[in-house]
Amino acid sequence: MDVTLYHNPKCATSRKALALLRERGVALNVIDYVKTPPSREQLVGLLAALGMGPRGLLRRKGTPYDVLGLGDPALSDAELIDAILAHPILMERPVIASPKGAVIGRPVERLLGVI
């Protein structure tokens, strides 16, 4: 199965998600998205799989969200995608993508629905 976990090893929830998937024996690609951010094409595809716009993937806590003014409703999806690409820490975590779909793993048990 082609399963990808967008993971931040500094995040306890993301580490818990990785442990849960490994306990279940899921073969997966683990991407530390802070060190290796998705390309624009990958991010747009991930958003489509998640069924949401970029605002739904934005993380506020511990990120430059407020400094960048990303709460401004006038910002376009393209501008928000640009911000995520420039500052990948803005991406909510963990995110899993598989042939069955994609979800944000909060709570981590949500990941089980797409494996």
Secondary structure, 3 states (H helix, E strand, C coil): CCCEEEECCCCHHHHHHHHHHHHCCCCCEEEECCCCCCCHHHHHHHHHHHCCCHHHHECCCCCCCCCCCCCCCCCCHHHHHHHHHHCHHHECCCEEEECCEEEECCCHHHHHHHC
